[in-house]
Amino acid sequence: MTIELARRRGEASGIDALEWAPRWTDSPDADAYSRVTDPERFRVLQPFVLAVLADLEAEFNVRREPAGTFSGGAAEHVRWSDPVRLVPADAKAAPLTVAFTSFPGVLVRFGEATDVVLPFCGCDACDDLVQHLVEDLRFHVEALVTGGFAEWHDAKGAGHRFAVGAWGTNSSFTPSDDPPTISPFRHDWAPWPLRVTASR
């Protein structure tokens, strides 16, 4: 799939017809960091992420299953519901788990322990534009399904990397002096297997 097509995943939700204007032309007001105006604008991310899952199911050899327990990471810090997981037929490829947050928004877990919460904050100062969050999620998903996603956790901390050719790379490492709460691991995840269409 080309980057142009990857940037259209989830379009059945109609989200690409929507656009939000920036709140600020200069620095935000001091009290904007503690103010949230119209959080409902983020609810459109929920049907969007469901449409992304449907597109992925049509394109790749995966199975959908209830996620059941969704613990650790960002799941400990947001109220979430209705978790569902896509599991690739190839065990070397990373699963994708999504849940709705009460903000409202979405919590997405890539692989074993890499969480992305959209919106991450939602305050007026951050002024997250939904169209930018949509682009971010499409980028992360494309990295996942094309084998451009890696994650690791060891005594020094936790890190991840998302890479999609000319689209770019996003990486992060969070150092930690605390004793690890999970066993060390490193996953350089494989691409998702494509769904084979039977010939007629």
N, C-alpha and C positions, 0 to 999 in steps of 0.2 A: 504494500500500500504506500502511495506517495504521501508526503507531508500534507499536501493540499487535501487529500481525502481524510487523513487522520484528523485534520482540523474541522471536519464535518461530523465526527462521531457525536451522536446525541442530538442531531439537528431535528429529528422527528418531534422533539419536545417543543419546538418553536422558539427556542431561546435565542437563536441568532437574529431574530427579527426585533429583539429588544436591545436597548442601549441606554446606559445611564451616564449622565453628565457629571464631571467632577464637582465636588462641593466647594473646593478652595482654588483660588487663583494665586494665593499667597500662603503664608504660614497659617495653620489652624489656630483658632482661639484657644486660650489656655484651658478653658473648661470643656473643650471638645473631647479631651482624652477620657473624660468620665461621663460623656453623654452618648446615648445611642438613639438616633432618630430613624424611625421606620425600619426596624429589623425585618419586617415582613417582606421587604424587597428581595431578601436572600432565599425565600421559600422556593423560588423558581429553580434553584439548584437541585431540589429533590426530584421533580419529574425529569430534569435533565440527566441526572446520574442514572436513573432507571432506564432512560433511552440509550445511554452509553452502554449499559450492561446488555441490553437487547441487541445492540449492534455487535458487541463482542461475541455474544452467543451465536449470532448468525455467521460470523467470520471465522471463529476459532473452535477447535475441538475441546470444549470445556463442559463441565456440568455445574448446574446451579444448585446450591444447597443452603438451608438455613445455617447461619453462622453459630447459633447457640450462644455459648459463653464468649463474650467479647471483652477481654480484660487486659490490663497493662497499658502502658503508653498513654496516649491522649484519652483513651476510653475511661481512665480514672478521673478525668478532670472535666468532662462534659456529660450532660444527660443525653443519652442516645436511645434509639429504639429501632426495631425492624431490621436487624443486621442480616445481610445475605452475602454469600461468598460464591465466587466463580473459581473453580478448581480445574486447571489444565490437565489434559490426559497425560502429559509428560510430567513426571514427578520432579524433574529438574527445572521446571518453569514455576514462577512464583504465583501463588494464589492472589486474588484481589477480593477484599472484603469492604463492604460499604454499609453505613448505617445513617439514619437521619438524626440530627441533633435538634434539641428543643429551642435553639436560639431564634430562628430556625436556620439550618444549614446541613452540611454533610460531613461525616467522618469517613475517611478512606484509609484503609490499611493495605499497604503494598508489601507482599511477601510475609515475613514472619513478624516484623516489629517496627516497620516504618509507617508512621501515621501522618496524614495530611488532613487538617481541619479547615474547611471552607465555610464561612470566612474564618480566618485565624483569630481576629479580634472583633471587628464589626463596629468599633466606636467611630464617632463622627470625625475624629482626627485622622484615623487611618484611612477612612473614606474608600473602602474597598469597592471597586467597580465590578459588578457582576460579570461583565464581558471579559475582564481580565482574569477572574477566577475560573471562568469557563476555559479560557486559553491555557491556564496553568494546569487544569485537570487533564485536558486533552494531551498536553505535552507529557505529563507524568505517565499517563496510560500508554502512550505510544512507546515511551522508553521501556515500560514493563513488558509489553507484548513483543517487542523486537529484540529483546535480550540486552538492552542498554541499562538495566537496573542491577545494582549491587548493594548489599547492606552488610554491616558487620557490627559486632559487639564484643569487647574484650575488657581486660582490667583497666585500660586507659580511657574507655568511654565507648560511645556508639556513633556510627557514621553511615552515610548512604550516598549513592551517586545515581543520578538519572542522566542519560545521554542519548540524544537523538540526532546524529549526524549534523547537518547544517542548521537544525533547529536550535541546537545549543546543549549545554551541560549544566546541571544543577547538582551541587554536592554540599554536604554538611558533615561536620564532626563536632560532637558535644563531649568534651572531656569530663571525667568524673573521678573524684577521689574516694567516693563511697564504694563499699564492697558491692560487686555485681549481684544483681537480683536474679539474673538468668545465666544459664551456661554460655560461655563464649561461643561465637559462631561467626562464619563468614559465608555469604552466599553470593556468587556471581551467577545470577539466574539466567536460564536459557530462554530463548524465544518461545512464545506460545505456538503450539502446533495448529496449523490451519485446518479448518473443517473440510473434509473431502466430500465433494458433491458427486453422487453416483451418476455415472454416464448412462444415457438412454439409448 
